[in-house]
Amino acid sequence: MNKEVHTESWLGHSTTSTKKRVRHLVRACRFVLNGLPTLAHLNVLLLGSYSMLLGMDWLYLHMNKLDCYDKAIEFLNDNGEQRILQGRKKATSVRMVTVM
């Protein structure tokens, strides 16, 4: 994995309203997404607790459909085959709410 310097840097905004400068990228980085090998061009941005965030370019290229309710991602792998990644479902309890 070879890190390159961007021709122009920019400020990346996080969900916590912090800004970090993006100066480097890794082209065609191979990684395994829940057992499925794929690759992406990555902008290097130190975020702390995350190893990698897949951006809109990867999501668009793989024709993603996000199902937040069932915690699933449906996408095309690098060979154009339909895949589904299923997230971990949390056990939820149903609580009765009554008013008297």
Biopython code that builds the backbone (N, CA, C, O; Angstrom):
import numpy as np
from Bio.PDB.StructureBuilder import StructureBuilder

atoms = [
    (1, "MET", "N", (0.853, -1.170, 0.000)),
    (1, "MET", "CA", (0.000, 0.000, 0.000)),
    (1, "MET", "C", (0.898, 1.233, 0.000)),
    (1, "MET", "O", (1.624, 1.480, 0.963)),
    (2, "ASN", "N", (0.845, 1.997, -1.075)),
    (2, "ASN", "CA", (1.675, 3.193, -1.212)),
    (2, "ASN", "C", (0.841, 4.446, -1.025)),
    (2, "ASN", "O", (-0.140, 4.674, -1.733)),
    (3, "LYS", "N", (1.251, 5.253, -0.058)),
    (3, "LYS", "CA", (0.567, 6.512, 0.199)),
    (3, "LYS", "C", (1.167, 7.584, -0.693)),
    (3, "LYS", "O", (2.386, 7.739, -0.758)),
    (4, "GLU", "N", (0.298, 8.332, -1.387)),
    (4, "GLU", "CA", (0.723, 9.418, -2.262)),
    (4, "GLU", "C", (0.259, 10.746, -1.682)),
    (4, "GLU", "O", (-0.649, 10.791, -0.852)),
    (5, "VAL", "N", (0.887, 11.819, -2.126)),
    (5, "VAL", "CA", (0.474, 13.159, -1.709)),
    (5, "VAL", "C", (-0.518, 13.687, -2.735)),
    (5, "VAL", "O", (-0.261, 13.630, -3.938)),
    (6, "HIS", "N", (-1.666, 14.209, -2.259)),
    (6, "HIS", "CA", (-2.641, 14.847, -3.149)),
    (6, "HIS", "C", (-2.021, 16.078, -3.798)),
    (6, "HIS", "O", (-1.175, 16.741, -3.197)),
    (7, "THR", "N", (-2.435, 16.381, -5.011)),
    (7, "THR", "CA", (-1.946, 17.595, -5.661)),
    (7, "THR", "C", (-2.464, 18.836, -4.941)),
    (7, "THR", "O", (-1.783, 19.860, -4.890)),
    (8, "GLU", "N", (-3.675, 18.739, -4.382)),
    (8, "GLU", "CA", (-4.230, 19.826, -3.569)),
    (8, "GLU", "C", (-4.855, 19.212, -2.320)),
    (8, "GLU", "O", (-5.558, 18.206, -2.412)),
    (9, "SER", "N", (-4.609, 19.799, -1.167)),
    (9, "SER", "CA", (-5.228, 19.309, 0.067)),
    (9, "SER", "C", (-6.513, 20.081, 0.331)),
    (9, "SER", "O", (-6.736, 21.146, -0.244)),
    (10, "TRP", "N", (-7.357, 19.539, 1.205)),
    (10, "TRP", "CA", (-8.605, 20.211, 1.562)),
    (10, "TRP", "C", (-8.970, 19.830, 2.987)),
    (10, "TRP", "O", (-8.385, 18.915, 3.566)),
    (11, "LEU", "N", (-9.943, 20.540, 3.546)),
    (11, "LEU", "CA", (-10.406, 20.240, 4.899)),
    (11, "LEU", "C", (-11.544, 19.242, 4.835)),
    (11, "LEU", "O", (-12.523, 19.450, 4.118)),
    (12, "GLY", "N", (-11.416, 18.164, 5.581)),
    (12, "GLY", "CA", (-12.487, 17.183, 5.705)),
    (12, "GLY", "C", (-13.266, 17.468, 6.972)),
    (12, "GLY", "O", (-12.673, 17.741, 8.016)),
    (13, "HIS", "N", (-14.585, 17.410, 6.894)),
    (13, "HIS", "CA", (-15.451, 17.681, 8.040)),
    (13, "HIS", "C", (-15.970, 16.364, 8.600)),
    (13, "HIS", "O", (-16.412, 15.498, 7.844)),
    (14, "SER", "N", (-15.919, 16.209, 9.909)),
    (14, "SER", "CA", (-16.441, 14.996, 10.532)),
    (14, "SER", "C", (-17.817, 15.271, 11.127)),
    (14, "SER", "O", (-18.269, 16.415, 11.176)),
    (15, "THR", "N", (-18.467, 14.216, 11.573)),
    (15, "THR", "CA", (-19.795, 14.379, 12.181)),
    (15, "THR", "C", (-19.723, 15.074, 13.530)),
    (15, "THR", "O", (-20.741, 15.536, 14.046)),
    (16, "THR", "N", (-18.527, 15.153, 14.108)),
    (16, "THR", "CA", (-18.375, 15.843, 15.386)),
    (16, "THR", "C", (-18.008, 17.311, 15.189)),
    (16, "THR", "O", (-17.600, 17.985, 16.135)),
    (17, "SER", "N", (-18.152, 17.802, 13.965)),
    (17, "SER", "CA", (-17.884, 19.199, 13.600)),
    (17, "SER", "C", (-16.405, 19.568, 13.666)),
    (17, "SER", "O", (-16.075, 20.754, 13.675)),
    (18, "THR", "N", (-15.510, 18.588, 13.711)),
    (18, "THR", "CA", (-14.091, 18.893, 13.657)),
    (18, "THR", "C", (-13.643, 18.875, 12.200)),
    (18, "THR", "O", (-14.245, 18.215, 11.353)),
    (19, "LYS", "N", (-12.578, 19.610, 11.932)),
    (19, "LYS", "CA", (-12.040, 19.673, 10.585)),
    (19, "LYS", "C", (-10.606, 19.152, 10.608)),
    (19, "LYS", "O", (-9.818, 19.500, 11.488)),
    (20, "LYS", "N", (-10.282, 18.308, 9.622)),
    (20, "LYS", "CA", (-8.924, 17.781, 9.502)),
    (20, "LYS", "C", (-8.483, 17.931, 8.050)),
    (20, "LYS", "O", (-9.287, 17.782, 7.129)),
    (21, "ARG", "N", (-7.217, 18.224, 7.856)),
    (21, "ARG", "CA", (-6.689, 18.407, 6.514)),
    (21, "ARG", "C", (-6.423, 17.055, 5.869)),
    (21, "ARG", "O", (-5.806, 16.179, 6.476)),
    (22, "VAL", "N", (-6.897, 16.889, 4.620)),
    (22, "VAL", "CA", (-6.665, 15.677, 3.835)),
    (22, "VAL", "C", (-5.527, 15.986, 2.871)),
    (22, "VAL", "O", (-5.655, 16.836, 1.991)),
    (23, "ARG", "N", (-4.405, 15.276, 3.053)),
    (23, "ARG", "CA", (-3.223, 15.543, 2.228)),
    (23, "ARG", "C", (-2.761, 14.330, 1.427)),
    (23, "ARG", "O", (-2.036, 14.473, 0.443)),
    (24, "HIS", "N", (-3.182, 13.126, 1.850)),
    (24, "HIS", "CA", (-2.661, 11.908, 1.234)),
    (24, "HIS", "C", (-3.788, 11.009, 0.731)),
    (24, "HIS", "O", (-4.932, 11.111, 1.174)),
    (25, "LEU", "N", (-3.436, 10.123, -0.207)),
    (25, "LEU", "CA", (-4.371, 9.126, -0.686)),
    (25, "LEU", "C", (-3.645, 7.817, -0.946)),
    (25, "LEU", "O", (-2.427, 7.790, -1.124)),
    (26, "VAL", "N", (-4.407, 6.738, -0.964)),
    (26, "VAL", "CA", (-3.914, 5.411, -1.322)),
    (26, "VAL", "C", (-4.785, 4.935, -2.469)),
    (26, "VAL", "O", (-6.001, 4.813, -2.319)),
    (27, "ARG", "N", (-4.175, 4.666, -3.610)),
    (27, "ARG", "CA", (-4.927, 4.230, -4.800)),
    (27, "ARG", "C", (-5.094, 2.719, -4.790)),
    (27, "ARG", "O", (-4.171, 1.983, -4.441)),
    (28, "ALA", "N", (-6.279, 2.263, -5.175)),
    (28, "ALA", "CA", (-6.593, 0.838, -5.335)),
    (28, "ALA", "C", (-6.161, 0.021, -4.125)),
    (28, "ALA", "O", (-5.462, -0.984, -4.260)),
    (29, "CYS", "N", (-6.583, 0.461, -2.943)),
    (29, "CYS", "CA", (-6.281, -0.263, -1.708)),
    (29, "CYS", "C", (-7.183, -1.498, -1.620)),
    (29, "CYS", "O", (-8.408, -1.381, -1.637)),
    (30, "ARG", "N", (-6.575, -2.666, -1.527)),
    (30, "ARG", "CA", (-7.335, -3.908, -1.401)),
    (30, "ARG", "C", (-7.671, -4.139, 0.068)),
    (30, "ARG", "O", (-6.812, -3.992, 0.938)),
    (31, "PHE", "N", (-8.922, -4.501, 0.341)),
    (31, "PHE", "CA", (-9.345, -4.816, 1.702)),
    (31, "PHE", "C", (-10.467, -5.833, 1.649)),
    (31, "PHE", "O", (-11.037, -6.086, 0.587)),
    (32, "VAL", "N", (-10.780, -6.410, 2.783)),
    (32, "VAL", "CA", (-11.834, -7.417, 2.870)),
    (32, "VAL", "C", (-12.961, -6.833, 3.712)),
    (32, "VAL", "O", (-12.753, -6.430, 4.856)),
    (33, "LEU", "N", (-14.147, -6.792, 3.137)),
    (33, "LEU", "CA", (-15.327, -6.239, 3.787)),
    (33, "LEU", "C", (-16.220, -7.391, 4.212)),
    (33, "LEU", "O", (-16.976, -7.928, 3.402)),
    (34, "ASN", "N", (-16.136, -7.771, 5.472)),
    (34, "ASN", "CA", (-16.929, -8.878, 6.020)),
    (34, "ASN", "C", (-16.789, -10.148, 5.169)),
    (34, "ASN", "O", (-17.780, -10.796, 4.833)),
    (35, "GLY", "N", (-15.539, -10.487, 4.830)),
    (35, "GLY", "CA", (-15.271, -11.691, 4.057)),
    (35, "GLY", "C", (-15.288, -11.505, 2.554)),
    (35, "GLY", "O", (-14.979, -12.445, 1.821)),
    (36, "LEU", "N", (-15.639, -10.321, 2.071)),
    (36, "LEU", "CA", (-15.710, -10.058, 0.632)),
    (36, "LEU", "C", (-14.559, -9.147, 0.208)),
    (36, "LEU", "O", (-14.506, -7.991, 0.627)),
    (37, "PRO", "N", (-13.633, -9.652, -0.622)),
    (37, "PRO", "CA", (-12.525, -8.794, -1.058)),
    (37, "PRO", "C", (-12.998, -7.715, -2.031)),
    (37, "PRO", "O", (-13.834, -7.971, -2.898)),
    (38, "THR", "N", (-12.458, -6.519, -1.879)),
    (38, "THR", "CA", (-12.781, -5.401, -2.760)),
    (38, "THR", "C", (-11.624, -4.422, -2.731)),
    (38, "THR", "O", (-10.630, -4.661, -2.044)),
    (39, "LEU", "N", (-11.734, -3.331, -3.459)),
    (39, "LEU", "CA", (-10.715, -2.293, -3.406)),
    (39, "LEU", "C", (-11.364, -0.931, -3.548)),
    (39, "LEU", "O", (-12.482, -0.803, -4.047)),
    (40, "ALA", "N", (-10.635, 0.090, -3.096)),
    (40, "ALA", "CA", (-11.130, 1.467, -3.163)),
    (40, "ALA", "C", (-9.945, 2.419, -3.147)),
    (40, "ALA", "O", (-8.875, 2.080, -2.642)),
    (41, "HIS", "N", (-10.135, 3.605, -3.697)),
    (41, "HIS", "CA", (-9.161, 4.684, -3.553)),
    (41, "HIS", "C", (-9.490, 5.365, -2.226)),
    (41, "HIS", "O", (-10.631, 5.770, -2.005)),
    (42, "LEU", "N", (-8.509, 5.494, -1.352)),
    (42, "LEU", "CA", (-8.755, 6.013, -0.006)),
    (42, "LEU", "C", (-8.068, 7.353, 0.202)),
    (42, "LEU", "O", (-6.900, 7.529, -0.145)),
    (43, "ASN", "N", (-8.808, 8.292, 0.770)),
    (43, "ASN", "CA", (-8.216, 9.525, 1.266)),
    (43, "ASN", "C", (-7.805, 9.256, 2.702)),
    (43, "ASN", "O", (-8.579, 8.696, 3.478)),
    (44, "VAL", "N", (-6.593, 9.650, 3.057)),
    (44, "VAL", "CA", (-6.072, 9.381, 4.396)),
    (44, "VAL", "C", (-6.447, 10.536, 5.310)),
    (44, "VAL", "O", (-6.083, 11.686, 5.066)),
    (45, "LEU", "N", (-7.179, 10.209, 6.360)),
    (45, "LEU", "CA", (-7.648, 11.194, 7.323)),
    (45, "LEU", "C", (-7.671, 10.518, 8.688)),
    (45, "LEU", "O", (-8.393, 9.539, 8.875)),
    (46, "LEU", "N", (-6.901, 11.016, 9.636)),
    (46, "LEU", "CA", (-6.845, 10.393, 10.955)),
    (46, "LEU", "C", (-8.123, 10.689, 11.730)),
    (46, "LEU", "O", (-8.405, 11.839, 12.066)),
    (47, "LEU", "N", (-8.892, 9.639, 12.009)),
    (47, "LEU", "CA", (-10.185, 9.809, 12.677)),
    (47, "LEU", "C", (-10.217, 9.248, 14.089)),
    (47, "LEU", "O", (-11.160, 9.525, 14.830)),
    (48, "GLY", "N", (-9.237, 8.484, 14.477)),
    (48, "GLY", "CA", (-9.223, 7.937, 15.828)),
    (48, "GLY", "C", (-9.748, 6.528, 15.894)),
    (48, "GLY", "O", (-8.981, 5.579, 15.733)),
    (49, "SER", "N", (-11.055, 6.359, 16.129)),
    (49, "SER", "CA", (-11.604, 5.030, 16.403)),
    (49, "SER", "C", (-12.001, 4.243, 15.158)),
    (49, "SER", "O", (-12.332, 3.063, 15.275)),
    (50, "TYR", "N", (-11.982, 4.849, 13.971)),
    (50, "TYR", "CA", (-12.374, 4.142, 12.752)),
    (50, "TYR", "C", (-11.145, 3.670, 11.987)),
    (50, "TYR", "O", (-10.150, 4.389, 11.896)),
    (51, "SER", "N", (-11.216, 2.462, 11.439)),
    (51, "SER", "CA", (-10.139, 1.966, 10.582)),
    (51, "SER", "C", (-10.320, 2.507, 9.174)),
    (51, "SER", "O", (-9.356, 2.909, 8.522)),
    (52, "MET", "N", (-11.586, 2.512, 8.704)),
    (52, "MET", "CA", (-11.866, 2.943, 7.344)),
    (52, "MET", "C", (-13.329, 3.347, 7.236)),
    (52, "MET", "O", (-14.205, 2.713, 7.824)),
    (53, "LEU", "N", (-13.581, 4.403, 6.485)),
    (53, "LEU", "CA", (-14.947, 4.803, 6.162)),
    (53, "LEU", "C", (-15.102, 4.727, 4.658)),
    (53, "LEU", "O", (-14.301, 5.296, 3.916)),
    (54, "LEU", "N", (-16.130, 4.027, 4.205)),
    (54, "LEU", "CA", (-16.398, 3.964, 2.765)),
    (54, "LEU", "C", (-17.223, 5.176, 2.383)),
    (54, "LEU", "O", (-18.265, 5.448, 2.980)),
    (55, "GLY", "N", (-16.757, 5.889, 1.398)),
    (55, "GLY", "CA", (-17.414, 7.120, 0.997)),
    (55, "GLY", "C", (-18.419, 6.916, -0.121)),
    (55, "GLY", "O", (-18.638, 5.804, -0.603)),
    (56, "MET", "N", (-19.023, 8.028, -0.516)),
    (56, "MET", "CA", (-20.047, 7.994, -1.554)),
    (56, "MET", "C", (-19.522, 7.464, -2.881)),
    (56, "MET", "O", (-20.276, 6.844, -3.631)),
    (57, "ASP", "N", (-18.250, 7.693, -3.188)),
    (57, "ASP", "CA", (-17.718, 7.201, -4.458)),
    (57, "ASP", "C", (-17.742, 5.670, -4.504)),
    (57, "ASP", "O", (-18.131, 5.099, -5.523)),
    (58, "TRP", "N", (-17.331, 4.988, -3.418)),
    (58, "TRP", "CA", (-17.371, 3.520, -3.372)),
    (58, "TRP", "C", (-18.815, 3.033, -3.361)),
    (58, "TRP", "O", (-19.155, 2.080, -4.062)),
    (59, "LEU", "N", (-19.657, 3.676, -2.576)),
    (59, "LEU", "CA", (-21.068, 3.280, -2.495)),
    (59, "LEU", "C", (-21.753, 3.417, -3.856)),
    (59, "LEU", "O", (-22.511, 2.536, -4.262)),
    (60, "TYR", "N", (-21.489, 4.513, -4.553)),
    (60, "TYR", "CA", (-22.078, 4.734, -5.879)),
    (60, "TYR", "C", (-21.566, 3.705, -6.887)),
    (60, "TYR", "O", (-22.348, 3.119, -7.635)),
    (61, "LEU", "N", (-20.264, 3.491, -6.901)),
    (61, "LEU", "CA", (-19.654, 2.557, -7.848)),
    (61, "LEU", "C", (-20.201, 1.140, -7.690)),
    (61, "LEU", "O", (-20.315, 0.405, -8.671)),
    (62, "HIS", "N", (-20.540, 0.754, -6.454)),
    (62, "HIS", "CA", (-21.037, -0.594, -6.180)),
    (62, "HIS", "C", (-22.563, -0.651, -6.045)),
    (62, "HIS", "O", (-23.120, -1.644, -5.576)),
    (63, "MET", "N", (-23.230, 0.437, -6.468)),
    (63, "MET", "CA", (-24.701, 0.504, -6.516)),
    (63, "MET", "C", (-25.349, 0.046, -5.197)),
    (63, "MET", "O", (-26.207, -0.837, -5.186)),
    (64, "ASN", "N", (-24.924, 0.656, -4.107)),
    (64, "ASN", "CA", (-25.385, 0.269, -2.773)),
    (64, "ASN", "C", (-26.829, 0.626, -2.505)),
    (64, "ASN", "O", (-27.341, 1.643, -2.973)),
    (65, "LYS", "N", (-27.474, -0.240, -1.736)),
    (65, "LYS", "CA", (-28.781, 0.037, -1.149)),
    (65, "LYS", "C", (-28.630, -0.217, 0.342)),
    (65, "LYS", "O", (-28.291, -1.323, 0.763)),
    (66, "LEU", "N", (-28.882, 0.804, 1.127)),
    (66, "LEU", "CA", (-28.751, 0.701, 2.574)),
    (66, "LEU", "C", (-30.109, 0.446, 3.196)),
    (66, "LEU", "O", (-31.075, 1.155, 2.912)),
    (67, "ASP", "N", (-30.180, -0.568, 4.044)),
    (67, "ASP", "CA", (-31.411, -0.880, 4.773)),
    (67, "ASP", "C", (-31.114, -0.678, 6.254)),
    (67, "ASP", "O", (-30.642, -1.593, 6.929)),
    (68, "CYS", "N", (-31.392, 0.516, 6.753)),
    (68, "CYS", "CA", (-31.073, 0.850, 8.135)),
    (68, "CYS", "C", (-31.896, 0.037, 9.127)),
    (68, "CYS", "O", (-31.397, -0.326, 10.192)),
    (69, "TYR", "N", (-33.151, -0.252, 8.791)),
    (69, "TYR", "CA", (-34.021, -0.991, 9.700)),
    (69, "TYR", "C", (-33.481, -2.402, 9.940)),
    (69, "TYR", "O", (-33.404, -2.851, 11.083)),
    (70, "ASP", "N", (-33.111, -3.096, 8.872)),
    (70, "ASP", "CA", (-32.600, -4.470, 9.003)),
    (70, "ASP", "C", (-31.080, -4.532, 9.121)),
    (70, "ASP", "O", (-30.509, -5.621, 9.183)),
    (71, "LYS", "N", (-30.419, -3.373, 9.153)),
    (71, "LYS", "CA", (-28.965, -3.288, 9.273)),
    (71, "LYS", "C", (-28.275, -4.118, 8.204)),
    (71, "LYS", "O", (-27.460, -4.986, 8.515)),
    (72, "ALA", "N", (-28.600, -3.852, 6.943)),
    (72, "ALA", "CA", (-28.038, -4.600, 5.824)),
    (72, "ALA", "C", (-27.603, -3.636, 4.723)),
    (72, "ALA", "O", (-28.172, -2.557, 4.561)),
    (73, "ILE", "N", (-26.589, -4.047, 3.976)),
    (73, "ILE", "CA", (-26.113, -3.307, 2.815)),
    (73, "ILE", "C", (-26.163, -4.258, 1.632)),
    (73, "ILE", "O", (-25.569, -5.336, 1.668)),
    (74, "GLU", "N", (-26.867, -3.863, 0.591)),
    (74, "GLU", "CA", (-26.948, -4.639, -0.646)),
    (74, "GLU", "C", (-26.112, -3.911, -1.688)),
    (74, "GLU", "O", (-26.288, -2.709, -1.889)),
    (75, "PHE", "N", (-25.194, -4.628, -2.362)),
    (75, "PHE", "CA", (-24.306, -3.981, -3.318)),
    (75, "PHE", "C", (-23.801, -4.984, -4.342)),
    (75, "PHE", "O", (-23.999, -6.190, -4.196)),
    (76, "LEU", "N", (-23.151, -4.477, -5.376)),
    (76, "LEU", "CA", (-22.493, -5.318, -6.373)),
    (76, "LEU", "C", (-21.018, -5.416, -6.010)),
    (76, "LEU", "O", (-20.378, -4.403, -5.728)),
    (77, "ASN", "N", (-20.470, -6.645, -6.016)),
    (77, "ASN", "CA", (-19.049, -6.771, -5.728)),
    (77, "ASN", "C", (-18.241, -6.378, -6.961)),
    (77, "ASN", "O", (-18.814, -5.951, -7.964)),
    (78, "ASP", "N", (-16.929, -6.516, -6.899)),
    (78, "ASP", "CA", (-16.072, -6.076, -7.998)),
    (78, "ASP", "C", (-16.301, -6.869, -9.280)),
    (78, "ASP", "O", (-15.901, -6.416, -10.352)),
    (79, "ASN", "N", (-16.936, -8.044, -9.201)),
    (79, "ASN", "CA", (-17.259, -8.855, -10.382)),
    (79, "ASN", "C", (-18.677, -8.598, -10.880)),
    (79, "ASN", "O", (-19.123, -9.259, -11.818)),
    (80, "GLY", "N", (-19.404, -7.640, -10.268)),
    (80, "GLY", "CA", (-20.760, -7.319, -10.686)),
    (80, "GLY", "C", (-21.819, -8.249, -10.114)),
    (80, "GLY", "O", (-22.969, -8.218, -10.553)),
    (81, "GLU", "N", (-21.447, -9.078, -9.138)),
    (81, "GLU", "CA", (-22.397, -10.007, -8.518)),
    (81, "GLU", "C", (-23.078, -9.348, -7.324)),
    (81, "GLU", "O", (-22.447, -8.616, -6.562)),
    (82, "GLN", "N", (-24.371, -9.615, -7.171)),
    (82, "GLN", "CA", (-25.158, -9.058, -6.063)),
    (82, "GLN", "C", (-24.707, -9.681, -4.737)),
    (82, "GLN", "O", (-24.594, -10.902, -4.631)),
    (83, "ARG", "N", (-24.449, -8.844, -3.730)),
    (83, "ARG", "CA", (-24.051, -9.311, -2.407)),
    (83, "ARG", "C", (-24.856, -8.559, -1.350)),
    (83, "ARG", "O", (-25.309, -7.437, -1.573)),
    (84, "ILE", "N", (-25.023, -9.197, -0.208)),
    (84, "ILE", "CA", (-25.672, -8.548, 0.929)),
    (84, "ILE", "C", (-24.797, -8.747, 2.152)),
    (84, "ILE", "O", (-24.411, -9.870, 2.478)),
    (85, "LEU", "N", (-24.486, -7.644, 2.826)),
    (85, "LEU", "CA", (-23.784, -7.710, 4.100)),
    (85, "LEU", "C", (-24.808, -7.476, 5.192)),
    (85, "LEU", "O", (-25.497, -6.455, 5.198)),
    (86, "GLN", "N", (-24.907, -8.405, 6.100)),
    (86, "GLN", "CA", (-25.878, -8.297, 7.185)),
    (86, "GLN", "C", (-25.150, -7.885, 8.456)),
    (86, "GLN", "O", (-24.224, -8.563, 8.901)),
    (87, "GLY", "N", (-25.571, -6.777, 9.030)),
    (87, "GLY", "CA", (-25.002, -6.331, 10.296)),
    (87, "GLY", "C", (-25.573, -7.136, 11.447)),
    (87, "GLY", "O", (-26.503, -7.924, 11.276)),
    (88, "ARG", "N", (-25.007, -6.926, 12.606)),
    (88, "ARG", "CA", (-25.482, -7.623, 13.801)),
    (88, "ARG", "C", (-26.779, -6.988, 14.287)),
    (88, "ARG", "O", (-26.876, -5.773, 14.458)),
    (89, "LYS", "N", (-27.750, -7.826, 14.500)),
    (89, "LYS", "CA", (-29.023, -7.324, 15.012)),
    (89, "LYS", "C", (-28.990, -7.358, 16.530)),
    (89, "LYS", "O", (-28.602, -8.360, 17.131)),
    (90, "LYS", "N", (-29.395, -6.262, 17.139)),
    (90, "LYS", "CA", (-29.459, -6.189, 18.595)),
    (90, "LYS", "C", (-30.814, -6.693, 19.054)),
    (90, "LYS", "O", (-31.841, -6.432, 18.427)),
    (91, "ALA", "N", (-30.795, -7.411, 20.149)),
    (91, "ALA", "CA", (-32.057, -7.847, 20.733)),
    (91, "ALA", "C", (-32.751, -6.623, 21.322)),
    (91, "ALA", "O", (-32.144, -5.852, 22.064)),
    (92, "THR", "N", (-34.010, -6.456, 20.989)),
    (92, "THR", "CA", (-34.761, -5.334, 21.533)),
    (92, "THR", "C", (-35.921, -5.870, 22.343)),
    (92, "THR", "O", (-36.504, -6.908, 22.032)),
    (93, "SER", "N", (-36.229, -5.149, 23.365)),
    (93, "SER", "CA", (-37.367, -5.570, 24.193)),
    (93, "SER", "C", (-38.541, -4.640, 23.925)),
    (93, "SER", "O", (-38.356, -3.439, 23.724)),
    (94, "VAL", "N", (-39.712, -5.180, 23.923)),
    (94, "VAL", "CA", (-40.922, -4.398, 23.754)),
    (94, "VAL", "C", (-41.426, -4.044, 25.134)),
    (94, "VAL", "O", (-41.637, -4.919, 25.974)),
    (95, "ARG", "N", (-41.615, -2.779, 25.361)),
    (95, "ARG", "CA", (-42.099, -2.325, 26.677)),
    (95, "ARG", "C", (-43.522, -1.821, 26.538)),
    (95, "ARG", "O", (-43.846, -1.051, 25.634)),
    (96, "MET", "N", (-44.334, -2.260, 27.424)),
    (96, "MET", "CA", (-45.733, -1.832, 27.452)),
    (96, "MET", "C", (-45.816, -0.467, 28.121)),
    (96, "MET", "O", (-45.276, -0.267, 29.209)),
    (97, "VAL", "N", (-46.484, 0.454, 27.476)),
    (97, "VAL", "CA", (-46.705, 1.771, 28.059)),
    (97, "VAL", "C", (-48.194, 1.918, 28.274)),
    (97, "VAL", "O", (-48.990, 1.815, 27.340)),
    (98, "THR", "N", (-48.552, 2.158, 29.509)),
    (98, "THR", "CA", (-49.972, 2.349, 29.841)),
    (98, "THR", "C", (-50.144, 3.643, 30.597)),
    (98, "THR", "O", (-49.222, 4.123, 31.257)),
    (99, "VAL", "N", (-51.328, 4.202, 30.496)),
    (99, "VAL", "CA", (-51.658, 5.424, 31.202)),
    (99, "VAL", "C", (-52.972, 5.200, 31.924)),
    (99, "VAL", "O", (-53.910, 4.627, 31.370)),
    (100, "MET", "N", (-53.028, 5.651, 33.143)),
    (100, "MET", "CA", (-54.280, 5.521, 33.908)),
    (100, "MET", "C", (-54.817, 6.881, 34.251)),
    (100, "MET", "O", (-55.862, 6.989, 34.892)),
]
sb = StructureBuilder()
sb.init_structure("model")
sb.init_model(0)
sb.init_chain("A")
sb.init_seg("    ")
for serial, (resi, resn, name, xyz) in enumerate(atoms, 1):
    if name == "N":
        sb.init_residue(resn, " ", resi, " ")
    sb.init_atom(name, np.array(xyz, "f"), 0.0, 1.0, " ", f" {name:<3s}", serial, name[0])
structure = sb.get_structure()
